[in-house]
């Protein structure tokens, strides 16, 4: 698996996929910088009159419902529908799933356009599966990734989407396989939007449009690894964010083979 992840990173940097992001106000700059650092190209297009064209020219689509409103919801639905019609890979980040009837209804409609990947924290994945609050607390998680595994399996079975759960252990749930990624650091939870940046990086990898499951594993594992490496240089949350971009940029075969921890989950 490690060599396949290394090759996926090589392919990403060689192909420089264009990633169309419809994301939240809090993280636009963060996610754009993360994509640039790993080797992809970000595009932030959300206007109703050009969002479908953005999907057409991009390699992949990222939809993040963090700061949802009526205008952005329509943009997201237009983009997801177009991605689905073109069979273009896209990823859904269900930030705050379970928060409100409005948010849940938008998420229901988005899921009907069959995202390639769904990535969220444990509470979001559980709420997305059940459309109940399940103890959810905004964009923070009150559940562990282990507790969300059964919900992720059911969500995968119901939607066909690869489901990524972030947490102390990250899980990538596919049709017949679950990979656990053990990198990362707890300080990453003290920087807003790092989950959203992980989603964007996964969006970059699925833009390769070759092996969606491997691409999802690569995005999850490499972002968490970069966070762990960044912690070694950081003095706190502020410097962690800066160090993270450098860690993404400097990922290479030697570093990956030495530090990455991915395994099959029984």
N, C-alpha and C positions, 0 to 999 in steps of 0.2 A: 504493500500500500504506500509506503514512504516514497519509493521510486516513482510511482504513478502520480503522487502529489507533486513531486519535483518536476516531472514532465509537464503537468498541468500548469505550473507556474512559468515554466519556459514558454509554453504555448501562449499563455496570457500576454507575456511581455513581448513576444514576437508579433502577435496579432493585434494587440492594443485595442480590444473591443470597445465600441462606443456604448455606454450604458445610460439609458434614458431614466432619469429619476423623477418621480413625483413623490416628494417626501415632505417632512414637516419643517416648519420655520426654524425650529431649534437647532437642527442638525445639517442644514444644507451645506454650509462651509466645511463642516467636519467630514461628511461623506464624500464630498468632491475631492478633498485632499487625500482621504484614504484611498480612493480609487486611483488617483494620480500616483500615489506613492507605491502601490502594488504593481502598477503597470497598465492600467486601463484608462479610458477617457470618459469623464462625466459630462452629462448634458442634463440641465434642469429646465424642462419645458412643461408647463402646466396649463397654458391658455387653451380655451375650448377650440379656437380656430386653427390651432397648429399641433395639438397634442397627438392626434392620429398620425400626422406626418412625422412627428418625432419618433413614434413607434416604428414606422416604416423604414426609417433610415438607421435606427439603432440596431445593435446586436442583441440587446436584451432590455428588459424593462424592470424597474424597481418601483413598487408601490408601498408606501409607508403612511398609515392613517393617523399618525400622531396628533397633528393639529387639524382635525377634520372639520370642514364646514360644507355647506351646500355646494358652493362653487367647486371646491377641490374634489368633492365626492363625484360630481359629474365628470370632471377631468379624468379621475381615476377609472370610472366605469367606461368612459369612451376609450381610454388607452387599453384597459384590460380586454375589452371586447375586440379591439383591433389586433392586439397581440394574439388572442385566441384564434381569430380568423386567419391570421398569417402563420399560425403554428410557431410563433416566436417565443423563446423562453422568457418567463417572467417570474418574479418572486414577490410574495406578499408578506409584509410585516404588520401583523394585527395589533398594533400598539393600543393598549387599553381595552382590549376585547372584553366584553361583558359590562362595560361602563354604563351604557345607555341603550335604549331601544334603537335610536338613530344609528349609532355606531354598529350595532349588531346587524341591522338591516343592510347597511352598506357592505359590511363584510360578507353577509349571505350572498348578495348580488355579485360581489367580486369573486367569491369562491366558485360561483356558477360558470365563470370563465376559465376555470381549471388552471390555477397557477402551477407552474413547474415545481416551485418550492414555496413552502410556508416556513417562516422563521420567527420565533418569539420566545419569551421566557416561559417558565413553567405555568404560571397563572394564566398567561395569555393563551397558551395552547389548550389548557383545560377549559377555559371559558369559551374559546372558539369552538371547541368540540361540543360543549353543552349549551352554549349561549346562556350561561348563568354567571353570576359574579364570582362564584367559587372562591370567595375570600380575596379577590383581586384588589390591589391597591395601586390604582393608576398604572404607571408604566413599570413599577417595581414588582418583584415577585414575592409572594408570601408562601410559595410552594417550592419544593426542590425539583430539579430536573428528573430525578428518579420517580417522584410522585406523578409526573406528567407522562410517563412512558406509555401507559395503557391508553391514555387519551390520544397520544400521538399516533399509536398504531391504528386506533379506530379512525382517526382523521385521515390517515394515509389510505386506509381501506375504502373510506367513503368518497374521497376526492381524487385519489390517484396521485396526489402531490407528495413529494418528498418533504418530510417534516423535520425541521431542525429545532431542537430545544436548547436554549442557552442556560447555563448554570455552573455550579462548581465543576460538574462534569457536563460536557456538551454531548448531545446525542443527535445522530443523523439517522432518521428512520425511513427506510425504503420498503419496497414491496416484499423482499425476501431477506433483508439484511439490516442490521443495526450496527453502526460504528460509534464508539465512544471516543471522544477526544479529551485528554486530561490536562491540557495546557491551560494557560490563563492565570490570573491573579485576582484576589478579592478587591484590590485597590481599583480595578477597572469599574467596579460598581459605583465609585465615587466621582466618575466623570460622566456627565450627561451625554447620551447619544452614542455610546460605544456599541451597544446592541444594534442600533440603526446603522452604524458604520460597518459592522459585521454583515448585516443584510446587504448593504451596497457592494461589499467585496464579493460576497457570494454571487450577487447579480453580475459582477464582472466575469466570474468564472463560468457561469452558465451561458454567458455570451459566446463561449467557445462552441456551444451547440454540438457537442460530440457525445459525451457521457454524463448526463445530468447528475446522476448520483455521485460519481467520482468528483465532479466539479463542485457539488455542494459540500462534500467532505473536505475538499481542498480549501474552499473558502472559509469554512468554520475553523478547521484545524490551524491554518496559517494565520488567521487573524488572532486566535487565542494565543498561539505561540508568540506572535509579535507583541501582544500585551504582556506576556510573561517576561520576554526579553527587555521590554521597555521598563518594567518595574525595577529591573536590576540597575538601571541608570537613573531612575527618577527619584526626586526628593519628596514628592507628594502628587496629588491629583493634577495640578497644573502642568508640571514638567512631564508627567506620565503621558499626557496627550501629545506633547511635542515629540517625546522619545518614541511614541508609537508609530508616528509617520516615518521616522528614521528607521525603525526596526522593520517596517513593511518594505521600505525601499531597499534595505540591505539584506533581505532574506536571500540565502543561497543554499546550494546543495549541502555544503559542509555543516552549516548551522542547522538546517532542517534535520539531517541525519543524526546530529548530536543531541538535539533537544526535543524533537517532536515526539508526542506520545499518543498514538492512535491504536485502537484495538477493536477486535470483534466483540460485540456484546451478545452473550448467550440469550 
